[in-house]
Amino acid sequence: MTDLKPHRQPVQVPLVTRPLGLWGSLQASRRNVLSIIPEVATRQPILSGKTGKRWHMVMDPPAIRRVLLENLDAYPKSLVTKNLLKPAIGESLFIAEGAHWRWQRRTAAPVFGHRNVMNLAPVMSAAAGRSVDRIRAAGPRAVDFLEEMVSVTFDVISDVTFSGDSTFDRDGVHSAIDAYIAEAGRVSLFDLLGFPDWVPRPGRAFFAGGVNQMKQMADRAIEARAQRDPNTVPDLLDLLKAGADPETGRTMSTAELRDNLLTFIVAGHETTALTLSWSLYLMAFDQEAQTRARAEARSVLNGGVAGGEDVPNLPFIRKVIDEALRLYPPAGMVSRTAREDDTLCGREIRKGDTVILPIYALHRHHALYDDPHAFRPDRWEKKPDRYAYLPFGDGPRICIGASFALQEAVIILATLLANFRFAPVRGRDPDPVMILTLRPQGGVWLEAEPL
């Protein structure tokens, strides 16, 4: 049973309108860390308070620019954030600071250049085609498209990373990642506010065995790479192995290769899967926009599957993805620890204060967006302030794989829209909940009618 009539606004996180106190905030954050954001954060440039230690929520684009660009070294990622992720991805690009981060970034940046990303487009197209086949085979019934999008994006990232090497246990790594995200990703309020590590975190359990297994499998695949045919199209592992820091000539060790590859695998499939899941939810929510997006896809695609060369010719589908990333940013909130005294929005920031960038509230800020809770892809005719829209972060630490992720999302979404008409399932709206990333809790249940 479907309901084709869209609601007035797509689903959103109910932000708090009254002080919760420490216990209330802790209880709320255990279910959904975004639910502790005050509604007034969508109307003010900065909010400050003290919950054990001083904190500041910053929603002002110039102040955010200072944190992410102008005074970057004064706002490192919090120690808790690093300790949360380090068991899985070591001192990789995502966690490293200072000189150790810079040489890795210089080495990896050419890997994600336009030419290399375009060379990987056929892998994305092939995975999109397999997704179409799976959805058709499911028959006329509701499908959880969160699960399907996780499958298709993991297909992509494992193939572009390890080229389907038999030494890479795809199912084993996938299971280990899911277990790690489910447990380590339950960010507590204590983490967000930068409490020290010795403060107990209720309910946290690191799946050390699964993480170690994941690392061992990646190490084996890296070491076996010497037997690969040198005439094949290079994948991410080949490109990283061949890469060197242009300033020092330093290359990555096996451990450094593994940690960065696992970073790309974990981040690369999870965030794109979420972007696609929310985009499909919005397409079912707004049938008029879906019809328009489908017409664009079918006018461009040859054979029903999008390719890399089609991406520039799918501007409305790109707008749908941009709007999905605005409404449901994968990283809905990030925190930094002030390393020195500073001033943001005229507010005193002291060394040791926690500075929170509530991306979810920033993207729905009434001073930055008209009708901010509404799904309006055409708002992307005009780009917002650069620091008012941060699905991939910004500054020197902007997500290195942003162009890869956007190309993949456009290829897969266009392919699905060209082949199916999507309708929502009554009573099965997803619930936006942040557990490490902003996920549609309960899944994205849609009916897909083949065309």
HUQUI-V98689 format. One record per backbone hydrogen bond with DSSP energy under -0.5 kcal/mol. CO is the residue of the C=O (numbers start at 0). NH is the residue of the N-H. If there is no record, write none. Layout:
# HUQUI-V98689
{{CO NH} {CO NH}}
This chain:
# HUQUI-V98689
{{0 425} {3 5} {12 14} {15 38} {19 23} {20 24} {21 25} {22 26} {23 27} {24 28} {25 29} {26 30} {27 30} {27 31} {31 34} {32 35} {33 36} {36 15} {37 40} {38 41} {39 42} {39 43} {41 365} {44 58} {44 59} {46 56} {48 54} {50 52} {52 50} {53 353} {54 48} {55 57} {55 355} {56 46} {56 58} {58 60} {59 63} {60 64} {61 65} {62 66} {63 67} {64 68} {64 69} {65 70} {68 71} {70 73} {71 74} {73 338} {73 339} {75 336} {77 81} {78 82} {79 83} {80 84} {81 85} {82 86} {84 87} {84 88} {85 89} {88 91} {89 91} {91 94} {91 95} {96 99} {96 100} {97 101} {98 102} {99 103} {100 104} {101 105} {102 106} {103 107} {104 108} {105 109} {107 110} {107 111} {108 111} {109 112} {112 116} {113 117} {114 118} {115 119} {116 119} {117 120} {119 122} {119 123} {120 124} {121 125} {122 126} {123 127} {124 128} {125 129} {126 130} {127 131} {128 132} {129 133} {130 134} {131 135} {132 136} {133 137} {134 138} {135 138} {138 140} {140 447} {142 144} {142 445} {143 147} {144 148} {145 149} {146 150} {147 151} {148 152} {149 153} {150 154} {151 155} {152 156} {153 157} {154 158} {155 159} {156 160} {157 161} {157 163} {158 162} {159 235} {160 236} {161 164} {164 167} {166 168} {167 169} {168 172} {169 173} {170 174} {171 175} {172 176} {173 177} {174 178} {175 179} {176 180} {177 181} {178 182} {179 183} {179 184} {180 184} {182 185} {184 186} {187 191} {188 192} {189 194} {190 193} {195 198} {199 201} {200 203} {205 207} {206 210} {207 211} {208 212} {209 213} {210 214} {211 215} {212 216} {213 217} {214 218} {215 219} {216 220} {217 221} {218 222} {219 223} {221 224} {222 225} {223 226} {224 227} {228 231} {234 238} {235 239} {236 240} {237 241} {238 242} {244 248} {249 244} {252 256} {253 257} {254 258} {255 259} {256 260} {257 261} {258 262} {259 263} {260 264} {261 265} {262 266} {263 267} {264 268} {265 269} {266 270} {267 271} {268 272} {269 273} {270 274} {271 275} {272 276} {273 277} {274 278} {275 279} {276 280} {277 281} {278 282} {279 283} {280 284} {281 285} {284 286} {285 289} {286 290} {287 291} {288 292} {289 293} {290 294} {291 295} {292 296} {293 297} {294 298} {295 299} {296 299} {296 300} {300 302} {304 301} {306 309} {306 310} {307 310} {309 312} {310 313} {313 317} {314 318} {315 319} {316 320} {317 321} {318 322} {319 323} {320 324} {321 325} {322 326} {323 327} {325 328} {329 331} {329 437} {331 359} {333 356} {334 77} {335 337} {335 354} {336 75} {337 351} {341 348} {343 346} {346 343} {347 349} {348 341} {349 352} {352 337} {352 354} {353 55} {353 355} {354 335} {355 57} {355 357} {356 333} {356 358} {357 360} {357 361} {358 362} {360 363} {361 364} {364 367} {364 368} {368 371} {370 373} {373 375} {375 378} {376 379} {377 380} {378 381} {384 387} {385 388} {389 392} {391 398} {392 391} {393 396} {394 397} {398 401} {400 404} {401 405} {402 406} {403 407} {404 408} {405 409} {406 410} {407 411} {408 412} {409 413} {410 305} {410 414} {411 415} {412 416} {413 417} {414 418} {415 418} {415 419} {418 450} {420 448} {422 446} {423 2} {423 425} {424 427} {427 444} {429 431} {430 432} {430 440} {432 434} {432 438} {433 32} {434 436} {436 434} {436 438} {438 432} {438 440} {439 442} {440 430} {442 444} {443 144} {443 445} {444 424} {445 142} {446 422} {446 448} {447 449} {448 420}}
